[in-house]
């Protein structure tokens, strides 16, 4: 019984941690980037404001910034090195997207980091830019691909082949299904 309680507690903690991860999609210059948010009050408060479009201004040849009309929670620190793809809060109401890596003595609150900032500088351009922000909706499987070798098999969300699907989401013949 103690072992079962421990397993349930670990499972609930894992599900809770996954549910709190609120990735954000940033779109600029026709390109979309995924912002992996930090687990902090600032990131949660910013995600709660979305969807949002900000007209972001150029500063110092390495960042875009925009002051928003509301203060967010802060937990400032001096990162020393700013990395291309960092998304930070300056003060309590200035959203900053960095597209170059450089040293800085300024203090920021971390919101998150773009998982793959390749092409970010080009997408943001050289002047002001309109940047759309929205929460990334994670609804499970995005694509499926069936092969003739396993055409009649069922698969769970972890990619394991099963004989018959239980309750939940599964894949059969390249199509998503739900058993209730």
MOCOR-V742982 format. One record per run of one state. SS is the DSSP state (alpha for helix, beta for strand, coil for the rest). FROM is the first residue (numbers start at 1). TO is the last residue. Records with the same first field share a line. If there is no record, write none. Layout:
SS->FROM-TO  FROM-TO
//
This chain:
coil->1-1  21-23  29-30  38-40  49-51  60-62  68-76  78-80  83-85  91-93  99-101  104-107  115-119  125-128  136-147  151-153  156-160  163-167  173-174  180-180
alpha->2-20  41-48  120-124  148-150
beta->24-28  31-37  52-59  63-67  77-77  81-82  86-90  94-98  102-103  108-114  129-135  154-155  161-162  168-172  175-179
//
